[in-house]
Amino acid sequence: MSDNTLKPDILVFGGGIAGLWLINRLNAAGYQCLLLESGTLGGDQTLASQGIIHGGLKYALGGSLSSESESIAAMPDRWRSAMAGDDPVDLRNLTVLSETQHMWSSGSVASRMTNFFASKMLRGRIDKLKRADFPSALADNAFKGNVYKLDDLVINTESLIDTLSAPVRQRLLAYDPARDTLEWNDNGLASATVNGVRIEPGLCVLAAGNGNPALLAQAHKAHLLEQEHSQLRPLKMLLVKHDLGHRLYAHCVGTSNKPVLTVTSHDCPDGKVVWYLGGELAEQGVDRSDQEQRAAGRAELDKLFPWLDFSNAELATLDVVRAEPKQENRVKPDNAYARRDRNLIISWPTKLTLAPDLGDRVMALVEEHGLQPCEPMTLPAELKQAPMGVPYWHRCF
Ligand SMILES: Cc1cc2nc3c(=O)[nH]c(=O)nc-3n(C[C@H](O)[C@H](O)[C@H](O)COP(=O)(O)OP(=O)(O)OC[C@H]3O[C@@H](n4cnc5c(N)ncnc54)[C@H](O)[C@@H]3O)c2cc1C
């Protein structure tokens, strides 16, 4: 071994929620890990997410609980344990934006859902609110629908990236695919050479989100992971910066089994609030130009909140792509995904919420591989730290 070769137990590609959660989890178990990030930490899907840590009830909008909604029901409590310091991943410094996510509906939709929401199956997970407890944006007398409270959290994603990066900051390394090289062999990834430093990992985790397809293409060329493919789901999100003061964290239920609109609220550096809009608006928005999406968003807000005046609001769009393991008929996957082939573990959390599930799955694969933790390493100065990502609402306006 030359002086410039490092032999970590595990090399992780990607510094979004998946990679950062995993390096913290593996680090807590005593493994020596390095993480390579080609952009900024959190800077792709994770900082673009709405930060809702949900127990799957939004998938119950069709009027029944699917396997997807059952499998993630335990996740909000897993996050709460980590926030209390009772999990190998320490989230005690994580900032919560809202302890609950609301769901609102109006007229005919309200009556269709009432019996189901009141059913025994959902008891304790969803509560109908009295008008006095409605969030301020829905407290106007002109609003005639119902509001429910879900047992979900909304977290500050910037604080999530900070909290997960801090304990392992020196090990989160800048990686430049145009300069750095990967070498594959029959056992998987033989080495990564980063700014001249050769890294020979015991195991390698592909947790690069939208970057996984390019890494998989390299592996496929070396006749590895040939069965593994991803699916990409584009969204056109809308950011609405206003000075109405209301903070809303809520899904609007329409006639389909998906939320018409999902609203979360975030702070801009100038003190104004941004409503970040997803749901069907963002899914259908991929067929619209930016200008058309802004117009569609304004029309939707005027329809759903006729008592609020958004005429002075600034609107911006954000094109972002969700990356997931490939599914039959492009349905959304049910769980986090992790599979090992030789020294490669390919992973997708599929949702921020499912990061603890991903951690469990990857940890089981690492233990099954029988990896023995190596001695702590000293990192050479050639390895530079990956930069931190910046939330979109800090740079869209
Ligand atoms: C608009 C939107 C809203 C969402 N809202 C929610 C929500 O409210 N709740 C929820 O549970 N989920 C939500 N999700 C899903 C969730 O955000 C994603 O499932 C999750 O963030 C994916 O994390 P990740 O680490 O796999 O990917 P990412 O966060 O995209 O991280 C991957 C990282 O890998 C890096 N990378 C790429 N290629 C390479 C390479 N070759 N080498 C090294 N690094 C590389 C990228 O730069 C990036 O930083 C949302 C997603 C979107 C897009």
The ligand as an SDF file (V2000), in Angstrom:
LIG
                    3D

 53 58  0  0  0  0  0  0  0  0999 V2000
  -39.9730   18.3940   -4.5240 C   0  0  0  0  0  0  0  0  0  0  0  0
  -39.8000   17.2180   -3.6180 C   0  0  0  0  0  0  0  0  0  0  0  0
  -40.4970   17.1730   -2.4230 C   0  0  0  0  0  0  0  0  0  0  0  0
  -40.3440   16.0760   -1.5720 C   0  0  0  0  0  0  0  0  0  0  0  0
  -40.9840   16.0870   -0.3710 N   0  0  0  0  0  0  0  0  0  0  0  0
  -40.8270   15.0410    0.4690 C   0  0  0  0  0  0  0  0  0  0  0  0
  -41.4430   15.0590    1.7480 C   0  0  0  0  0  0  0  0  0  0  0  0
  -42.0940   16.0370    2.1360 O   0  0  0  0  0  0  0  0  0  0  0  0
  -41.2810   13.9810    2.5470 N   0  0  0  0  0  0  0  0  0  0  0  0
  -40.5630   12.9000    2.1530 C   0  0  0  0  0  0  0  0  0  0  0  0
  -40.4810   11.9390    2.9140 O   0  0  0  0  0  0  0  0  0  0  0  0
  -39.9110   12.8630    0.9640 N   0  0  0  0  0  0  0  0  0  0  0  0
  -40.0240   13.9120    0.1180 C   0  0  0  0  0  0  0  0  0  0  0  0
  -39.3800   13.9170   -1.0800 N   0  0  0  0  0  0  0  0  0  0  0  0
  -38.4960   12.7790   -1.4380 C   0  0  0  0  0  0  0  0  0  0  0  0
  -37.1350   12.9860   -0.7910 C   0  0  0  0  0  0  0  0  0  0  0  0
  -36.7330   14.3240   -0.8800 O   0  0  0  0  0  0  0  0  0  0  0  0
  -36.1110   12.1020   -1.4870 C   0  0  0  0  0  0  0  0  0  0  0  0
  -36.5630   10.7580   -1.5060 O   0  0  0  0  0  0  0  0  0  0  0  0
  -34.7780   12.1390   -0.7550 C   0  0  0  0  0  0  0  0  0  0  0  0
  -34.3680   13.4560   -0.4710 O   0  0  0  0  0  0  0  0  0  0  0  0
  -33.7330   11.4550   -1.6110 C   0  0  0  0  0  0  0  0  0  0  0  0
  -32.5140   11.5410   -0.9140 O   0  0  0  0  0  0  0  0  0  0  0  0
  -31.1790   11.0430   -1.5780 P   0  0  0  0  0  0  0  0  0  0  0  0
  -30.1020   11.2310   -0.5810 O   0  0  0  0  0  0  0  0  0  0  0  0
  -31.3740    9.6950   -2.1750 O   0  0  0  0  0  0  0  0  0  0  0  0
  -30.9800   12.0180   -2.8390 O   0  0  0  0  0  0  0  0  0  0  0  0
  -30.4370   13.5120   -2.9290 P   0  0  0  0  0  0  0  0  0  0  0  0
  -30.8990   14.3690   -1.8300 O   0  0  0  0  0  0  0  0  0  0  0  0
  -30.7490   13.9530   -4.3200 O   0  0  0  0  0  0  0  0  0  0  0  0
  -28.8710   13.3320   -2.7390 O   0  0  0  0  0  0  0  0  0  0  0  0
  -28.0710   12.6980   -3.6880 C   0  0  0  0  0  0  0  0  0  0  0  0
  -26.7190   13.4010   -3.6850 C   0  0  0  0  0  0  0  0  0  0  0  0
  -25.8120   12.6610   -4.5030 O   0  0  0  0  0  0  0  0  0  0  0  0
  -24.9820   13.5850   -5.1840 C   0  0  0  0  0  0  0  0  0  0  0  0
  -24.4340   12.9180   -6.3520 N   0  0  0  0  0  0  0  0  0  0  0  0
  -24.9870   12.7260   -7.5730 C   0  0  0  0  0  0  0  0  0  0  0  0
  -24.1500   12.0190   -8.3570 N   0  0  0  0  0  0  0  0  0  0  0  0
  -23.0350   11.7490   -7.6250 C   0  0  0  0  0  0  0  0  0  0  0  0
  -21.8240   11.0360   -7.8720 C   0  0  0  0  0  0  0  0  0  0  0  0
  -21.5870   10.4480   -9.0530 N   0  0  0  0  0  0  0  0  0  0  0  0
  -20.9220   10.9760   -6.8980 N   0  0  0  0  0  0  0  0  0  0  0  0
  -21.1430   11.5610   -5.7050 C   0  0  0  0  0  0  0  0  0  0  0  0
  -22.2720   12.2360   -5.3990 N   0  0  0  0  0  0  0  0  0  0  0  0
  -23.2150   12.3180   -6.3470 C   0  0  0  0  0  0  0  0  0  0  0  0
  -25.9280   14.7490   -5.5070 C   0  0  0  0  0  0  0  0  0  0  0  0
  -25.1970   15.9380   -5.7260 O   0  0  0  0  0  0  0  0  0  0  0  0
  -26.7940   14.8060   -4.2450 C   0  0  0  0  0  0  0  0  0  0  0  0
  -26.2740   15.7060   -3.2850 O   0  0  0  0  0  0  0  0  0  0  0  0
  -39.4960   15.0040   -1.9320 C   0  0  0  0  0  0  0  0  0  0  0  0
  -38.7790   15.0560   -3.1350 C   0  0  0  0  0  0  0  0  0  0  0  0
  -38.9220   16.1530   -3.9740 C   0  0  0  0  0  0  0  0  0  0  0  0
  -38.1160   16.2140   -5.2340 C   0  0  0  0  0  0  0  0  0  0  0  0
  1  2  1  0
  2  3  1  0
  2 52  2  0
  3  4  2  0
  4  5  1  0
  4 50  1  0
  5  6  2  0
  6  7  1  0
  6 13  1  0
  7  8  2  0
  7  9  1  0
  9 10  1  0
 10 11  2  0
 10 12  1  0
 12 13  2  0
 13 14  1  0
 14 15  1  0
 14 50  1  0
 15 16  1  0
 16 17  1  0
 16 18  1  0
 18 19  1  0
 18 20  1  0
 20 21  1  0
 20 22  1  0
 22 23  1  0
 23 24  1  0
 24 25  2  0
 24 26  1  0
 24 27  1  0
 27 28  1  0
 28 29  2  0
 28 30  1  0
 28 31  1  0
 31 32  1  0
 32 33  1  0
 33 34  1  0
 33 48  1  0
 34 35  1  0
 35 36  1  0
 35 46  1  0
 36 37  1  0
 36 45  1  0
 37 38  2  0
 38 39  1  0
 39 40  1  0
 39 45  2  0
 40 41  1  0
 40 42  2  0
 42 43  1  0
 43 44  2  0
 44 45  1  0
 46 47  1  0
 46 48  1  0
 48 49  1  0
 50 51  2  0
 51 52  1  0
 52 53  1  0
M  END
$$$$
